[in-house]
Amino acid sequence: MVRTMRYTTDFLVLGSGIAGLTFALRAAEHGAVALVTKRGRADSATNFAQGGISAVLDPTDTFDAHVQDTLATGAGLSKPDIVRLCVEGAPARIHELVALGVKFSKAPTAEGTMEFDLAREGGHSARRVIHAGDITGREVERALLAAAEAHPRITIYEQHMGVDLIMLSRFGGPEVCAGAWVLDKHAGVVHTFTARATVLATGGAGKVYLFTSNPDVATGDGVAMAYRAGAEVANMEFYQFHPTALYHPQAKNFLISEALRGEGGVLRLEDGTAFMKRHHPMMDLAPRDVVARAIDFEMKRTGEDCVWLDMTHHQAGFLRQRFPNIYAECMRWGIDLTEKPIPVVPAAHYACGGVTTDADGRTSLPGLWALGEVACTGLHGANRLASNSLLEGLVFGHRALDTVLRDAAAQAITDVPDWDAGQAAPSDEAVVVTHNWDEIRRLMWNYVGIVRTTRRLERAARRIALLQEEIREYYWAHLVTMDLLELRNIATVAELIVACALVRKESRGLHYTLDHLSTDPAFGRDTVLKRGVPARLRA
């Protein structure tokens, strides 16, 4: 049997996407970094991002315009100071990526020079999305990973997954995070990682829904771990559904980028009717929540299984050059987007809520930071503006280090007990895990999806409570596996989403309920909750 190990490091980073890698590269200049990632090192939502990173790089664009677009999309819950901090920090972060070797797309200008090819996406008033073809995330991940792999102070632990945060209060000490217990998937044992600072950069939770654009790693691990440890969580009801995922029975999780609508793509019904003009003045360039609801409405009204994204008015050469990855993937399934529209449906895409942080990534627990999609910084509010997600990971991954260095300097690395499996035994009925996994994802899609009602939410809450009992019983009786940990985490995330949604008696941003169709100014506050404290509006 493989022996349980103890690892001591200055900085423990859980997650290998844009936020975790950005932080790790800066932190490595000041100490040792252990970077834990639960599958391969490139398996992150960042690697799947198609559209790009929003940044004011055109002289005719302004920070104020980007701020206003973000605030308008956030539906009254974005924090203006956080929005401006991110927007104004964007250009410097982009230039750092270029210096690391990220190859962003360029296009010729009227003067014959080559400049960054800036795209426009839904909700943006200008072309400000810098991209690398339609595989921006893959290119950014490539460059960041190459830099991390070359750094002597960064150690990457693949196939390792956080089980729980180590809180000193569990052993009679202060309420301080001192690291994490981490499952080594291949060895089947749980190791102890202690650190001066622990950083959650675990991404989102799209796998809590039946249909998602997210990779399989997106099971809400960081939010669930932080919640169990006692951290404050906020705005979990605001889950963004991307309007356009490829509709094909074998095409798993493939996103059709918003950039296609930015380049003039038109959403149509099966009979060819362009329907977005009935739903929003910006038509196909409306914010994502509006487009997703419009598609959901039209599908339910007509009984059609999907809608169609039409790009056929463009020259075929342009489409192949601008969207090579999307073109190739569509062709893989027999869909030539140069000749016929693409079948699309909405899919769970991005968590706007998460572990609450300040402007430097600090959570409510000393010793713990949260960066990227796992965090609720106040940037996105009730709805995320397109291509602001990679931006958030970059900006906060960069900003967090200064406070981490200051706070971690005062925190000694503490000796804590090893993981205790108790009387747990290997599982002989894994069907429990797969059945509960499927049930949670299906009930979340049907009851807590794009359009909600109080009755559906209450029904979901009751069923999730029963499932939680079954999962807890199973968890304590059996040795942990990655599948069991992911089930435990998506059940917790589902519970938090429903709890927050039941508190918000209005429709705002991504939370749309048929029982409260209007937006109520009295609810213009974050929904917050902690373990043992019911969800409530922030005072």
N, C-alpha and C positions, 0 to 999 in steps of 0.2 A: 504493500500500500504506500502511496506517495505521502511524504511527510508534510504536515502543515508548516508553512513558512511565515516568518515575520520580516517585514520590510520597513525600514525607516528612511524617510526622505524629507526634504524641505517643503516641497510642493507636491501634493497629490491631485492630479487632474483626471476626472472621470469623463471621458468623451474625446473623440478624435476628429471632430468637425472644425469648422472655421473658428469658433469661439475658443475651444480648448487648445487648438494648435497655436492660435495667435497669442494666447496667454502663455502657453508653455515656452514658446520661443523667447519671449521677453523674460520670463522667470528664470530660464536657464542661465541667463547672464549673472544671476545672483545666487544660484544654488542648484541642488539636484532636483530633478523633476521625474516623478513616476507618472506616466500617462497610461491609464487603464482604458481599454476599449473591448467591448464584449464580443465582437466578432473580428473580422479583419480590420486592419488599421484604416482602410479607406471606406469602410462601411458606415457611412453617415448620411444624414439628409443633405448636407452640403454637397456631397458627391453627386447627388441627383438634381441639384438646382439647375434649371435651364436658363431662366430669363436673364438675371444679372444682378448688379448692385447699383442702387440709386445714389447718385452723387452729383452735385452741381459742378460741372466741368466745362460747360458752354458759357462763354462770356455774356450771352444774351439771357441766360438763366440767373436766378437769384436764390440765396438762402431763404429769404422771406417766402418766396413762392413754394419752395419745397416744404418749408414749415407749415404753411397754410394748407397745402395738399394733404399733408400727414394729419393735421388737426381735423380737417374736414372729414377725412375717412375714419378717423378715430371716434367720431360721433360723440364728442364731448367728454371723453374719459382719458384722452392722451394728456400727458403732463407737458405743458409748453416748454418748461426749462429743459426737460429731458429730450424733447424733440429737437430743440435748437442745438443742444449739445451734440446730438448724433449728426444732424445735418451739417453743422459747421466743422465737425471732425472728419467728415467723409473724404474730402479731397486728399488730405495727408495720408489717410489709410490706403487709399487707392494707389498713391505713388509708392508707398511701401511695398504693396503687392507687386507692382511693376518692377521694383528693385529686386524682389525675390525671384523674378523670372516669369511672372504670370503674363501670358500673351493674350491681351485683350484685342478684340477685333478693331481694325482701322478701315477708314474709307477715304478716298481722295476728295479734297476740297476743290472749290472753283479755282483756287490759286495753284492747284497742282500738288499741294503738299498732302501728306497722310496724317489724319487726326483720328482720335477715338471715334468709333461709330456708335453714337448714342441713340438708344431706342426709346420709344415712348410706350408706356403701359397704362392699364386702367387706373383712373384716379389721378394721374399725373397731368399737369398743365403744360409740361414741356418735355422735350427729349432729353432725359438725364439718366438713362439706365445703361451703364457700361457693361459690356458683355464679351464673352469669348464664343462667338457663334451661338449655338443653342446648347452648349455644354459648359457654361460658365463655372458652375460648381465643381465639375470634374477638373477643370484647369486650375482653379484656385486650390482645391484639395491636393492636386499633384505637387504644386510648388511648395505649399506649406509642409506637406509630408516630407518632401525631399530635404527641406531645411531642417526639420525635426530629426530625421534619420541621420543626418550628418553631424548633429550636435552631440558632443561627448557627454553632456550632462543630462540628456533626455533618454530615459529608458522606456520603451513602449512594451506594454503587456497585452498582447492580443489574446482573444478567447478568454478574457477575464471580465467578470461582471460584478458590480457592487451589490452586496446583499443588504447591508444596513450601515448607516453612519455610526461611528463610535462616539458616543456622548459620555463625557466624564461623569455627568450626573448619575449615570447608571451604576457607578461604582463609588458613590459618596462624594464625588468632586463637584466642581462648578458646572453650570450648563454651557459647556464648551465642546465643540467638535474637535476631535483629535485624530481623525482619519476615517477609515472604513474597513469593514470586513468584506473580502472580495472572493468570489467563487472562481476557482481555476477550472474551467470547463473540462479540459482534457484529463486533468488529474483527479477531478471529482472531489476536491477538498477546498475548504475556505481558508484563505490566508488573511493575515492581519497586516494592514498598511497603516502606519502612524505617520503624521506629518504636522508641520507647524501651521500649514494652511491647506484646507481641502476645497477644491473647486469643482462644482457641478457644471458640466457642459454636455449633458446627456441628450439634448435635443428634445423632440416633441413626443406626441402620444397618439399618432394617427391610427395605430393598430387597435385602439379602443373601439374604432368603428369598423363596420363590415367592409366598406369600400373606402380606400384611402390611396393617396398618391405617395405615401411615405414608404421608405424601406422597412424591412421586417424588424430592424432594431428599434423602431420608434414605439416603445411600449411605456413611456412615461416614467421610466425608472427614477430619474432624479427628483421629480415632483413627489413621487410616492415615498422615496427614502427620506426626503426633507420633511414631509408631513409627519411620517412616523417618528422622526426625531424631535418634533415640536416646533418646526419652523412655520412662519406665517405663509399662507398661500392665498392668491387673489385672482379674481376674474376668470375662474375656470369655465364659466358658462360661455365665454366667447371663443368658440372653436370655429376656425375659418374653413369653409368648404371651397376648394378650388372649383370653379365652374366647369372646367374642361379637362377631364381625364378621358383617355381613349376608351371607347366602348367596344370591347371585343372579348369574347369568353376566355381566350387564352392570353390576352395581353395584360399581365399583372402589373398594377401600380404605375402604368406609364402616363405621365403628365403631358398634356398638350399646352405648351407655354402660353402665358398671357401675352407674350410678345407677338403672337400671331394676330391677335386682335389689335395690338398696337400698330401693326403694319397693315391694318385695314380689313382684317378678317370679319366676316359677317355671320352671325348665328341665325340659322334658319330652321323651320319645321320641315317635316318630310316632303311637304308639297312645295317647298321653296320659299315660303313666306318668311321675310325678315321680321322678327318679333320684338327685338329690343327697343324699338322706337315706342312701343306701347308701355314700356316700363321705366324709362329714365331718359332725361334730356341728352345725356352723353351717349345714349344708345349702347353700342357694343364696347365702348370705352368706359362704361360705368364701373364703380368700385365692385370688387369681387362679391361682396355679400348681396348686392343688388342683382348681379348677373346670376349668381347661384340660385337665389330665390325665384328669379324670372324663369330659369330653366326648369326648376322644380315645379313651378306653377303650370308651365306649358305642357310638361310631360304628364302631369296629373289631369289637366284639362283635356288633352287629346288622347290620352292612353298610350302614347308612343313610348318606346323603351329608351329613346335617346333623342338628342337634337343634333344638328349638323353645323359644323364650322366650315364656312366656304372661303377658300383662298384662290379659287380658280380664275379670278379676274387678274391675278398677277402673272407675269411671265414665268414659265417653268424654270428657266435658268436662275432667276432671282430667288425663287423658293428653294431650289436645291443648294444654292450658295449660302443663303441667310439661315436656313434651318436644316442643315445636313443630317443631324442626328434624328430629328423628328421625321424628316422625309424617309430616311432609311428604315426607321422603326415602323412607320406606316406601311411602307412597301413590304416589309416582312410579313405583314398580315393581309397583304393584297389590296392595300388602299393607296392609290396614287393621288396624293393631295393636289397635284398640278392639274388633274383632270376631273376629280369629284370631291365633294365635301367630306370632312372627317367626322365620323360618328363620335359624339362626346356625351358624357354625363358628369355631374358634380361628384366630388370625392373629398373626404376629410383630408385637410392639407396642413393646417398650421394652428398651434395653440397660442392664442394671444395672452392668455393668463399663465400663471406659473408661480414659482417661488418669489415672493416679493423681495426686491433689492432696492438699495439706494443708488445714487448716481455713480457709484464706484463698484457695484456688484455685490456689496455686502448684503447678506441675508439678516434675518432677525436673530440668528444664532451666531455667537462669537466663534471665530475659527472657520466659518463656512461662507463661501461665495458661490454665486450662481450666474452663469453667463450664457447668452444666446437664447434659444427657444425655451429652455427650461425655466428661464427667469421671467418675472413680470416687472419690467423696469418702468413702465409708464409710457413707453414710446408708442405702442400700438393702440392703447385704449380699447375700445369696443370692436375694432376692426383694423387689420393691418393693411397699410398701403403697399402695393406691389413692389417687390425688390428692396423693401426696407429690412428684411430679415437678415440677409448676409451682412448688411450694413451694421445692424445692431451687434451681431457677433464680433465683427471687426472692432468697432468702437469700444465696446465694453471689455472685450478681451485685451485691448490695449490699456484702457483706463484702470482696470482693476489692480494692476501690479503695484502701483504706488501705495495704495492702502494695504494691500497684502503684505508688502515689505514692512510697513510701519507696525501693523498689528501683529504680524507673525514674529517680529523681533522680540516681542514681550512674552511669547508663548513657548514654553519649553516642550519638547517632545516627551510625552508621558508614557510610561509603561502601563499597558492595559492587558487584560486577560485575552487569551486566544479564544477563537470561536468554540463554543461548546455545543456539540450536536445532541447532547443528552442521550435519550433512549431512542432517537429517531432511527428508522430502518429504511432500507431501500424500498422504493415503491414497487408494488406488484399490480397496480391498477391505474396506469397512466391515462386510461380512458377518461378518468375524472377530470384531468387537466384539459384534455382536448374538448370534452363536452362543455365544460364551464367556459372555456375560452370562446367557443363558437356562440354560446348563448349570450354572453356579455356583449360581444360585438354586434350581434343581430339585434338585441333589444335596444342598444344605444343607437343604432341606425334607424330603427323604426319609431322609437319613442323620444329620442333626444337629438334629432337630426336638424335639418335646415329649418323646418317649421315645427313648432312645439305647441303643446297645450298643457295646462296644469294637470289634467287627468293623466295624460301620458307620462308626465314627469313623476307623478306620485306612484303610478304603476311601476315605473322603472326603479324608483327608490325602494319600493317594497321588495322587488325581485332581487336587486343588487344586495340588499341587506341579508337575504337568505343565502345568496351565493357566497357572500363574505364569510358567513358562519361555516359553510362547507369548506371553503378554501383555508380558513384558519385551522380547522380541525386537521385537514390533510397536511398543511404546512408543518405543524408541530409534530406530526406523527412520522414524517418521512424525511429522509435526507434531501437537501435542496439540490435542485437541478436548474438549469437555465430556463427551461420551459415552465417549471413551477414558479420561479421568481418572476418571470414575465406575467404569468397569470395573476399572481398576487398584486403586481403593480398596476396592471390594467384595471383590475377590480377596484383598487383604491382610487385611481384616476376617474373611473366612471362614477364612483360615489361622490367625489368632489365636484365633478361637472354638474351632476344632478342637484346636489345641495345648493350650489351657487345659483343655478337656473331657477330653483323654486323660490329663492329670495327675491329675484328681480321681477317685479310685477309690472313690466313694461316691455315694449319692443325697442331695442337700441342696438345698432350695429349688427353683430352676428347673432344676437339673441332675439329671435322673432317668435312671438307667441300669439296664437289666434285669440287668446283670452284677454290680452292687453295690447291692442294694436298700436296705440300711440306711444310716443316717448314722453316720459314724465320727468320734469326737472328735479323732482324730489329724489329721483334715483340716479342723479348724476354723480355718483360716488362709486368707488371700488367695492366689490363684494369680497370680503375677507373671511378666512376661517383658519383655525388651528386645531390640532388634535385635542379633543375634549371640550372645544368651544364651538357652538353651532355657527353656521354661516350667517353673516350679517352685513349690512352696509356699513362702510367705515364711517365713524362718527365725524 
